[in-house]
Amino acid sequence: MNTQQLIEQSQKLFTDFKPVNNELYKGQLNINNKASGIYYLNFNQEISEDVFEELQDKYLAEEFYNQTEVLQWNIYLLFINSNISEDLKLKILRNDKYARKLIFNGNEFLDYFKLEESSSSELPDIISVWKEELNKVGLQELHSSASNDGIVRNFLNDKSPAIVNRAEKNLEHIPIIEKINSINLNQDFRRFPQIRNFNFGSVNLFTGSNGVGKTSLLESIELVLTGKTQRNKDKYEAPNSITAVLNQDFVDTYSHNNRIYKERGTKWYKRRLTEQGNRTYESFNQFNFFNTDAAHQFSNAEDAGAINESLKQIILGEEFTILKDKIEKIRPRLRTELNKASKEISQKLDNLKKNKDRISELKNDENFNELKGNIKGNMLSLRYKAIYDESNYSVSGLFVNEIKNELDFILSKKVTNFSKFKEVSGIVETRKNLVSENKEAFNLNIVKSNESILDRQKNKDILSKINTFYKYIEIDNCSKIEDLAIKYKKIETQLLTIKTLKDLNNLQLDIVKLSEERKSLADLISSKKSVLVDKTISQGDLKGEISLLQKGFSLNEGLIIELKTIGIKILNDKFHSNQCCPLCDQEISKTELLLRLDNDFKNDDFKNLIKSKNDLLEVLNKEIDQLELELKHLRRYEMVVFEYLKDYEGLNLSQINNAIKERIAKENEILSEKELYDKIFFQLNNIEGSISEFSILKLAVQIIYPNVDILRKQVLTEIIDNLKMQINKSSTEVDNFKVSNDKIINDLNVALKLSSYADSFDKIEEIIKSNDNLIDSLNFSFQNLNRYLDIPTDKSIIDLSKDLALLNKNLDTFRLIENSQNEIKKLLTSNEEIEKSFPNLKTLNGRLNRAVEVLDKLSDNSEDIILEDFFKANLIEIKDIFTTIHSPKEFDNIAYVSSKLVLIKGGESYEISQISTGQRAALVLSIFISLNRKLENGPNILIFDDPVTFIDDFNALSFLDFLRYFIVKEKKQIFFATANKKFSSLFKKKFEFLGDEFKEFKLER
């Protein structure tokens, strides 16, 4: 299309369209007869950066500043069929100074202002198709609120509730919503928004930070129209909490009446009136309320699968997502049941064949009656005492195992018949009596031997103690050993006391001089303390006097210095005569006056007085020091005396000193006694003895020999000799008893003819007991046999065992044949039960097979066919919207290929996962708007809850331009909420041209 044709088309599109110069035209775009924008169209073939800047500064700047505020933000510069470099093109599109810039070729320019006509009958309705398929195979409960367990259980029991088809209802009373005039929220509605009454225009903007109630307000529209919200589908608000005026005069109130909202779903969105519960809100969110959650998932998904699933949710609605989720959960469970049913049928057929084969096999057994006769013959041969009928023909019934066990035991002991057993029993009894007779003599020898051993051990223990005690007797003064530790400790204490008393001589005390005072020690110390206190007080007084004198001296010294200074100053004055005194006019020379001034003004009296006081203080200090030292040593003297001398309080110092000397004089005597005890200790160490051992041994020996002087060596020697003689005697007795018992054992080995020598009486008894037990066991076995059989005394046990083996063999054969007859009966019964169960099982298998086929078909992306049909019918419209919204223009086309939506640029295809988040957001908005335009009877409204979160500024601007031109032009009512201050300001400037039909609501906390 050439430039002239484009100009002619532009004259139809814009009002007051006229040239500005040869290449630039200007026109005004009206929407609903209101000026909505100023458009500059540039048809220059070559556009450089300088040309672009000239257009901005020369035309756009002037236009911007001359326009009203409403139109200032709606100025556009369009470059049509211009040759612009790619870098400059990008720079122009991103430049928002004075005006918005767009670049088109001729066809794109006209397409920008023309939207593909929408077919309102092409709503994607996969849910109806799926529900019909599910109903055919008895899975109608999948599109109900029944639990998955309940659905599977009812289907398996063929008890799924049937769908009741009701007559079509007249829905003329349901209004088609052209406009929502107002909303009133009473106090029962949510806390926010704080504004409760809203009068709406054609375009409504709700602004404010998060948490002020923007979404709650939009949901109040959703509630009053559909009864529920997508975000909180299980939450109900208070009835009558929302009131709306619709279509100028229709007053509507929110209630819990599902019937009203279901009828609206049928009228507006062609939902089935018979569906369970109110689900109209799902379609409302699919066609009227932009689903921000699905858009977020679509915009932010990482892989193609997740993107495709969110695209299906946007186009097909949430009910599709819920139903598909149920199908995915029910399908594996029904497939498991199908596999189970198929396996059960196969197993039953296999069991039926096996049973028939086994019955044929069991019918070929030998003659049963002949076998019964053989068993009777076996019983006669064995001479059974009781008579048994055929019901007892078994190993347990005829006690075969019990009889066999007894026969096997008897044969294992080499007993051939009962007569042989009696003979062996007599021999065993004789041997038992012989052993019993010798046992008494053997045990008596053991008792006497043990007594001798105890006596010998007792004497050995006594001898050991006396021998050990004998070592102590050889020590000099052994009688002192027992009290040695106590006495030695006492000596050490006495020596320590003497040392402490001797140390008193080191104290700086003149005891002789102090004794002259003839005072007790306590009185002496007390008098010394008094003297010290008096001298300390005198010391303090003297120090005070000296301090006062020093202060007076310092004061006088200062005055003297000051007087001397004044005198010298006067004498040195130039007016003073050198021959007379300036004060009294006496004839005294200046030199003499200076000398007198120095000699007469002295402080010598004060100095001498202070010096004498300091001398006294020094003498007093020495006396105090001497007193303190003397008191310190007296206290030490008193402490030692208190500890080591008793009753010292009544003694004077001279008497105490004499008592100390007497105590010290005993030192040599005590040392001599210590030397004796040291010698005893030395001898104890040499024999490795101890005081405690000596005391214990002494007590033990005294108890044994109470009336003997055990500390005499001769006495102990006699005791030792006597003990040794008794020990030797006991040893001889023990040896004699052992010889006697050895002879008894040897004689029994010979008499009993034992196969191996038994070297103890216990072993002989064990052999006899073993033989006796064997006789008892054999006797018990013969008694048990006689319970069942009548056995002659000379009957061979081997023959009996053979007869029993033949009976056992015949019984085994009898049991097999009898089991075969019983098994045939069971197999016939089993086959009858299998054949009875087949009809129900095959019916269930058929139903499961059909159900699983349908679920597989629906699960295997059958919705892709619906999506493909939808995109084929609406792709041009979606593309038109997308290319209008998306800026800058990057993609040439949109296509639906191989169940995937792709974008085309320069002949190359890009999957959704390959494009940016902003591009995806623009695409999902395009699909939503396309869906909204399909509505034939649905509400004529569009609700957006912050839809621009994921798109950039230029795409957001393009989106607003689209809403301005197409949606407003189609008379759609728009409700738009955002927390973005920048975007809300832009939105306001784009729609303020509508005047009263644009409403802005600023919500606050």
Protein Blocks (a to p, Z undefined) as FASTA:
>chain_A
ZZklmmmmmmmmpghiacfblmbccddddeehiafbdcdddfbfbdcfklmmmmmmmmmm
mmmmmpcfklmmmcccddehiacdfklmmmmmmpcghiacddddfklmmmmmpccdddfk
lcccfklmmmmmmmmnopammmccbdfklmmmmmmnopaccddddddddfklpccdfbdf
bdcddfklcfbdfblbdcddfbdcdeddehilpmmmmmmmmmmmnopafklmmbccdehk
accdeehiaccdddfbfklmmmmmmmmnopafkbgcjfklmmmmmmmmccfklmmmmmmp
mbfklmmmmmmmmmnojklmmmmmmmmmmmmmmmmmmmmmmmmmmmmmmmmmmmmmmmmm
mmmcccfklmmmmmmmmmmmnopabdcdfklgcfklnommmmmmmmmmmmmnopabfklm
mmmmmmmmmmmmmmmmmmmmmmmmmmmmmmmmmmmmmmmmmmmmmmmmmmmmmpghklmm
mmmmmmmmmmmmmmmmmmmmmmmmmpccdfklmmmnopafklmmmmmmmmmmmmmmmmmm
mmmmmmmmmmmmmmmmmmmmmmmmmmmmmmmpmkbcfkbcfklopacdfklmmmmmmmmm
ccklmmmmmmmmmmmmmmmmmmmmmmmmmmmmmmmmmmmmmmmpghklmpcfklmmmmmm
mmmmmmmmmmmmmmmmmmmmmmmmmnopafklmmmmmmmmmmmmmmbcfkbfklmmmmmm
mmmmmmmmmmmmmmmmmmmmmmmmmmmmmmnopabdcfbfklmmmmmmmmmmmmmmmmmm
mmmmmmmpccdfklcfklmmmmmmmmmmmmmmmmmmmmmmmmmmmmmmmmmmmmmmmmmm
mmmmmmmmmmmmmmmmmmnoplmmmmmmmmmmmmmmmmmmmmmmpccdfbfbdcdeehia
cddeehiacdfklpcfklmmmmmmmmmmmmmmmpmklccbdcdehkllmpcfklmmmmmm
mmmmmmmmnopacddddfbfklmmmmmmmmmmnommpccddddZZ
